[in-house]
Amino acid sequence: MGLVAVFALAWSDDEARPLHQHVRGASLGLFATDPDYDYGTMLAEMRGRGASDVLLVHRLMQRDVRADAPALVDGSSPRMATIERTIHQARALGLRVGLMPIVGLERRAPGEWRGRLDPRDLDEWFRVYGAHVGELAQLAERTGATRLVVGSELNDLERHADRWRGLAAEVRAEFAGELVYSANWDRYRAVPFWDAVDTVGVSAYFRVDGSEGARAAWTRRLEELRAFAGRRVLLTEVGYPAHAEAARYPWDETRDAPRDQALQAELLGAFCEAYETRPGAGYYVWNWFGVGGPRDATYALRGKPAAARFEGCMEGDR
């Protein structure tokens, strides 16, 4: 996936939709406990900081890793009407919109997460999950969304390549935009169905705590991604929690470590500087959702030095 920046003109609803626009954006988790929550203020903040794109992320919940039926659940998920309203709000601000469902677990044993899903009835799981992604595809087409991520970090389900190819084919019948699958940072080389989607997505939580320094580590990783299989790579998640162990554990905002918002901004800056020398298909910084502010150690950028660094990242295409 050649990491060559691809630029496209804006399109109107009555024009053909160009694929593969260059992305400098952020994700917005639709994670409020109120399923009808209005995310307009957060979208305006992102746009004000220069974002070109937003990736709207929502949870499907299931009981545990063995359950067969992920679903939208009030208190953990937005309603479909909320997703639709948020798309319209984002587009009215001039943001291109991507959609990404993720799977959350109501009960987790140690080490369990969505990468370890093992449904008792695989047919039923793909039927239910595929129906939701199909509904998203119809919504994305109706509202003019740019891309749809058909799955995220579902490590143990990736081996069922024919099922993913079938799901992607069904989605293409509903949606004319760009299809992406988002692989975990340590798994993207192993996904067997990259042929079924337009773009390789990577949740890019690479460790950058080595002696080479964060910027050099990112430069090396971006070169590896550029060389991967001659395919286009989109970084679907790039981010750091605001704590002292963020360089070593960028995938974990829950660690018992002192808050360090300066380090969060520094690490995001190292990524941006490396990216400018190795530009690619683009990236979404994780995540704009959350209260943020000086007491917050999560990924949220709001009210932190990292928000200003994010704005600096966005300047590359202005």
N, C-alpha and C positions, 0 to 999 in steps of 0.2 A: 504494500500500500504506500505508494510514493507520497511522502509528506511534502507535497508541493502545494502551496496555497492556491486555492481556486476561488476566483472572485466572480460575482454574478450581479447583474443589474436587478433592481427591485422589480417585482412583478405585481400586476394588478389581477383582480379576480377573473378577468376575462382573457388573460394571457396564459400561454403555456408556462408551467411552473418549472423554473430552472432547478436542477439538482446541484448539490455539492457546493453551496455557498461557503465562503470562508467564515468561520465561527469565532467570535471573541465574546463569550457570554458567560452566564452564570446559571446554575440550577436554582429553582425555587421549589422547595418541598412544600406540597400542599398538606401539611402535617398538623394543622390546627385541630383541636378536639371538636370544635364546632364544624359540622360537615358543610355548613353554608357560609363559612368565613369569607370575607372579602379581602383579597390579596392585592388590591389596587395600589395601596400605599407602597408596598414592597416593590411592586413592578416599577412604579414611578422612580423610586430610589435607584434601582438598578439602571434604568434608562438614563437617569441623571448622572450616573457615574460612567456612562459611555458604552454600556453593553449593546451589542448588535443582536444578540439572541438570548432567549430564555429557554431552559429545559424544565418543563413542568413535571414534577415527580410526584406520584401518589402511591400509597400502599394498598395492596390487596392483602388481607389478613387470612391466615389459616391457623388452626388450633395448634399444630405441632408439625414436625418434619415429615410425619407419616400420613398426614391428613390428605384428603383427595379433592377438596373444594375450596380454593382461595376465593375470597369475595370482598367487595367493598363493605366495610363495617363502620357504622357511625361511631365516632369517638377516636377512630384511627384513620379513617379514609374520608375524602371529600365525596360528595354526591356528583354524579355525572353532570348535572346542571351547573354545579360549581366549577368543574373543569371547563365546561363550555364558556361560561361567563368570563373566566380568567383568560382563556384564549382570546376572546374578543377584546378584553381590556389590554392585553399585551400588544395585540396587533394595532389597536388604536394609538398606542404610544410609539409605534414604529419598530417594535421588536419582532423578529422572526421567532417562531414558536416550534419547539420540539416537545414531544410527549414521551414519558418513560414510566411504566408501571414497575414497581418492585414488590417483592413478597415479604411480608412481616410475619412473625410467629408470636402467637399469644403465650405459648409455653416453650421454654428452651432449656434443655440440659446444657451443662458446660460444654463449650465447643460447638454447639449447634447454631446454625444461622441458615439463610436461604441457600447458601452454597452446598448445603448438605441435605436438601430435600430428597425424600425417598418415599413417595406416595404409595399406599397399599394398592391402589387401583390407578395404574399409570394412564390407562385410556380415559378414565374419568377426569384425572387432573388436567390432561392436555385438552380435553373437551371443554371444561369449564374455563381454564385459563385462555384457551384459544378464542372462546366466545367473547371474553372481555376484551382481548386485543382486537378482535374483529369490530366490536362496538367502538373502540377507540379509533380504529382506522376510518370508520364511517364519520365519526366526529371530526377527525383531523381533515378529512377531505371536505366536509361541509363547511368548516370554519377557515380553511386556507392555511392550516399548519404546514410547516416545511418538512419535518421529519418525524418518524416514529421509531422509538427503540422497542423492539419486540420482546426483549428480555434483558435482565441484568444480573450478572454474577450467579447464575444458576449452575454452578460447577458440575454437580453430580447428575444433572439432567442433560448436560450438553452431549453426552455420548449417544443420545437418541436422535441422531442426525436426521433421519427420514421424517420424524415428527416435526422437527423444526423447519425442514424444507416444506412440508405440507402446510404448516402454519403460515410461513412466509408467502407461499403461493396464494393462500386464501386472502391474506392481507392485501396483496398486490391487486386483487380483483376489486378492492374497495378504496384503495388509496394510491394516488399517483405520485406521491412525494418520495423522499429518501427513506429507505429501511436500514436500520442499524441493529446490531446485537452488541451488548456491552459485556465484555469478558473481564474477569478480575485480572489485576496487574500481573499475577504470577501464572495465568492460565491462557493467555491469548494465543499462544502458539499451538495449543492443544485442541482448540475448537474445530470440529470436523465439518462444519456447515457454512463456512465463510462464503462459499459460492452462492448461497441462498439470499444474501443481503447485499446491499450496495456498498456498505461501509463497515469496516472493522471498528468497533468501539472498544475502548479500554478504560476501565476504572483505574486511574494512574496513581495508585498509592505506593509508589516505589520508595524504599528507604533511601535517605540521602544523608546519613550520619557518618559516612566513612571519611577517611583522611583526605580524600580528593576535594572535599567541599561540596556544598549543595549545588552550586551552579555547574561545576564540572560533572557531577553525577547526573544531573538532568541532561546536559549535552550528550553524554554517553547514551542515556536511555532514549533520547530522541533520535539519535543515529540508529540505534537498534530497531526502533519502530519504523523509521524511514526505510530500512532494508527489508522489513518483514514482507515476504511473499509478493512484493511488487504491488501491494494493495494500498488503498487510501485508508488512513487511520484518523479517527476522531477521538480525542480524549474526552470521554463523557463525564468524568469526574476528576478534578484536580483540586486538592485542598489540604489544609492543615488545621488540626485543632489548636486552640490557643493555650497550650501547656508546654512544659519544659521538655517533654519527651516526644514532641511532634516530629522531629527529623527521623527518629528511630521507629516510631509507631504512628505513621501518618494515617493509618486506617482506624485508629482507636481514640475516640474523644473521651472515653470513660476512664482512662488510666488515672490512678491516684498520683498526680504530679502537680507541682505548683503551676499556677496560671503564668503564662508568658506570652502576652499579646505582641510584644516586640518580635519574638521569634516567629510567630505566625506570619507577620508581615514580612520579615526577612526571608523566610522560606518561599513565600509566594513570589517575592521579588526575584529570588534566584531562578525560579521556574521561568518567569517572564523574560529575564535577561537571556537565558539559554534558548528560549523559544524564538526570540528575535533573530538568533543566528542560525536556527534550524526550523524555519517556519513550516507549518503543516496544514492539515485540513482544518484545524482549529481545536477549541477546547471550551468546556464549561467549568468554571470555578465552583466548587462546592462549599458553601451553600448560602443563599441569601435569607432563608427562613430562620426565625428565632428572634429573641429579644436582643441579644448581643450586649454591647456595653462593657464597661471596664471590669465587671465581676464575672464575666462569662468565659468559660474555657472550652466551649464547643467550637464547631467549624464556622458558626455564623460570623459573617463579616460585618454586620451592622454595628455601627458605633465603635468600631475598633480601628487601630492603625492599618489593618489589612484592607479596609475599605478604600482608603486613599491609595494603597498600592495596587489594588484592583483597578482603580481608575487609570493609573499609569499604564497598566497592562493594555487597557482598551485603546490607548492612543495610537497603536501601530497601524490601524486602518483608517484613521481620520484624515 
